[in-house]
Structure formats: C-alpha cells, structure tokens
Amino acid sequence: MNRREALFSLSGIVASLAVAPQLRAKELHNVPLETQLSADHLPQPAWQDGYQVLTNPLDRQNLQAIFDRLIPADKPGPSATEAGCNEFLDNQLAGDYGSGAALYLQAPLHPENEEKIMGSPQFLSAPKERYLTGLKALENWAQKKYQSSFHALNAEQVDDFLTKMEDGKIDLGAQVNSQAFFELIAHCGR
C-alpha cells in the first residue's frame, strides 16, 4: 500500500466515524410488554401417530427434566418441552440425523488416534444409539444414587447433575462419555 492509498483509507474511516453518532436506533414505544401464550401458538408434531424413536415414556420424562432445566418456562415464553423439543428431537432421531447419515462411523485408520480425531471425540455409533444408550445409563445412575427416576429429582439435584455432566465428572458407565452426551443433549435444548 502506498501513501496515497493509506490516506484515502484513513479518510474513509474518519468520515464513517463522523456519521456514526447520527445513526442511532430509536427507542420503540407502545410495544406490549406482556404477551400470553395460547394453545394455537404452541408447536404441533408433524406426525400424529406418536413417538417414533423415543417410545419409552420414562426416556421422554427424563429428557423433559433436562430440557426444561436448560430452557425453563418464563413470563415471555414456554419451556423447551412446551415449545416441542421432545417432538423435534424424536423427528430428528427418526431421520438422517439419528442414523448418522452425514457422520463417519468407521473405526479410525490409525489406532493411536482412537480417542480424538480433529480435537473432538469420535463415536462409532449414530446419534440415535447414543441417545438411547445415554438415557438408559442416565436412569440407571439416578436409580443407584437416589433410588428414584431422574425426572423425579428436584431442580437443585438436576442442576448439579448437569453441571457435573458438562464437566465430564459424572460416570454413566463405560459405554457413555458423559461430557459428550451432555453436548449432544444441550444442542437440542438450545
């Protein structure tokens, strides 16, 4: 860049800074602060025959306990499950996402890379299998620790579990990487 080009680019920046204070957003007035949810605004499943993959009611209840702690209902909006997260997840698990159609599900070519490929864990099972295995392990964990189903735990216990699960400090057994399972669940709950 020569001196002339530098001066032109500098003068463009100075000119944009001079205009910027005049480009402020105006405050909106008379916007209703309270909006009520009504049944006609809640999502309806695309299918009416029932769940396709999440057929176990206990799995759905446990997912609801997790999703509704990640995205709880509040004054302006519904909780994750009120917004249809369980139905959305079931639809996804029944399709290409659940079968892992876009994932490489073969063992690594180099066994020394078995733990990590490209900086993240590699799984040899599809998301549908990981969900179903993880949900079974989650229920077993709750039964062993609290002698109760996961969905029956109080909010503090669920929050503690989720925090530890996110940090990889929950042991759900040899078949479930708890931190990766949290990430899998959290993507739907967002």
QUIGI-V581226 format. One record per residue. RES is the residue in three letters. PHI is phi in whole degrees, 0 to 359 (* if undefined). NEAR is the number of other ideal C-beta (glycine too) atoms within 10 Angstrom. D_CENTER is the distance of its C-alpha to the mean C-alpha in Angstrom with 1 decimal. Layout:
res:phi:near:d_center
RES:PHI:NEAR:D_CENTER
RES:PHI:NEAR:D_CENTER
//
This chain:
res:phi:near:d_center
MET:*:7:46.5
ASN:268:6:49.9
ARG:298:7:50.9
ARG:297:8:51.2
GLU:296:9:47.6
ALA:296:10:46.3
LEU:296:10:48.3
PHE:296:10:46.9
SER:291:11:43.3
LEU:292:10:44.0
SER:292:10:45.7
GLY:293:10:42.7
ILE:294:9:40.4
VAL:298:9:43.0
ALA:295:10:43.4
SER:292:10:39.7
LEU:291:9:39.6
ALA:290:9:42.6
VAL:276:8:40.9
ALA:307:9:37.5
PRO:299:7:38.6
GLN:280:6:39.7
LEU:261:7:36.4
ARG:262:7:34.7
ALA:288:5:32.5
LYS:273:5:34.3
GLU:286:6:33.1
LEU:277:6:32.2
HIS:239:5:34.4
ASN:64:4:34.6
VAL:269:7:30.9
PRO:297:6:30.0
LEU:280:6:28.1
GLU:248:6:27.2
THR:235:11:25.6
GLN:259:8:25.4
LEU:280:14:23.0
SER:227:7:24.9
ALA:302:6:24.3
ASP:287:6:25.0
HIS:262:10:22.1
LEU:277:11:19.4
PRO:293:12:17.9
GLN:246:10:19.9
PRO:301:15:19.0
ALA:291:9:20.6
TRP:241:12:22.3
GLN:246:6:24.4
ASP:276:6:25.3
GLY:110:9:22.5
TYR:288:19:19.6
GLN:262:16:19.9
VAL:247:17:17.9
LEU:276:22:16.7
THR:278:11:20.4
ASN:277:14:20.6
PRO:302:10:20.4
LEU:295:15:19.6
ASP:299:23:16.4
ARG:296:19:15.3
GLN:295:16:16.6
ASN:293:24:14.8
LEU:297:25:11.3
GLN:299:17:12.5
ALA:300:22:13.6
ILE:285:24:10.2
PHE:302:23:8.2
ASP:284:20:11.4
ARG:274:17:11.6
LEU:288:18:8.4
ILE:228:17:9.7
PRO:281:13:13.3
ALA:290:14:16.0
ASP:217:8:18.4
LYS:304:9:21.5
PRO:281:10:20.3
GLY:204:12:17.4
PRO:281:18:15.9
SER:286:17:13.3
ALA:303:23:10.1
THR:285:22:12.3
GLU:294:18:15.2
ALA:275:18:13.6
GLY:98:17:13.2
CYS:298:23:9.6
ASN:298:21:11.6
GLU:294:19:13.9
PHE:299:16:11.6
LEU:299:26:10.0
ASP:299:25:13.7
ASN:300:18:15.0
GLN:294:16:12.8
LEU:293:22:13.8
ALA:280:16:17.3
GLY:253:13:17.6
ASP:298:11:17.7
TYR:300:16:14.1
GLY:298:21:14.7
SER:278:15:18.0
GLY:73:17:17.0
ALA:303:10:19.5
ALA:262:7:18.5
LEU:254:15:18.2
TYR:271:11:21.1
LEU:247:13:21.5
GLN:261:8:24.9
ALA:297:10:26.1
PRO:295:14:26.7
LEU:292:7:30.2
HIS:244:8:30.9
PRO:305:8:30.4
GLU:293:6:30.3
ASN:261:11:27.0
GLU:300:12:25.5
GLU:289:9:23.1
LYS:225:10:21.7
ILE:235:14:21.9
MET:57:6:21.3
GLY:82:5:19.9
SER:222:9:17.0
PRO:299:12:17.3
GLN:255:17:18.6
PHE:243:17:17.9
LEU:263:14:20.6
SER:237:14:18.8
ALA:285:18:16.6
PRO:307:20:13.0
LYS:300:20:14.7
GLU:295:17:17.0
ARG:295:22:14.4
TYR:297:24:12.6
LEU:295:19:16.1
THR:294:16:17.5
GLY:295:24:14.8
LEU:294:23:15.0
LYS:294:18:18.8
ALA:294:19:18.8
LEU:298:28:16.7
GLU:294:19:19.4
ASN:300:14:22.2
TRP:300:19:21.1
ALA:296:21:21.2
GLN:296:12:24.5
LYS:291:8:26.1
LYS:280:13:25.1
TYR:241:14:25.5
GLN:53:7:27.3
SER:206:12:24.9
SER:291:15:21.9
PHE:302:24:18.5
HIS:295:20:18.0
ALA:273:13:21.4
LEU:291:19:20.6
ASN:281:9:21.0
ALA:301:11:18.4
GLU:296:8:19.9
GLN:293:16:19.6
VAL:295:20:15.9
ASP:299:13:15.2
ASP:298:13:17.5
PHE:301:24:15.9
LEU:297:19:12.4
THR:298:12:14.2
LYS:291:15:16.3
MET:295:22:13.7
GLU:299:15:11.8
ASP:276:11:15.4
GLY:76:13:16.3
LYS:259:11:18.9
ILE:249:21:18.3
ASP:261:11:20.3
LEU:260:19:19.0
GLY:108:13:21.8
ALA:293:7:22.9
GLN:274:12:20.8
VAL:233:20:17.3
ASN:277:16:16.1
SER:298:22:14.3
GLN:294:16:12.7
ALA:293:17:11.5
PHE:293:21:10.3
PHE:300:24:8.3
GLU:299:14:6.7
LEU:298:15:6.4
ILE:291:23:5.0
ALA:296:15:2.7
HIS:293:10:1.9
CYS:280:19:3.4
GLY:283:19:3.8
ARG:258:10:4.4
//
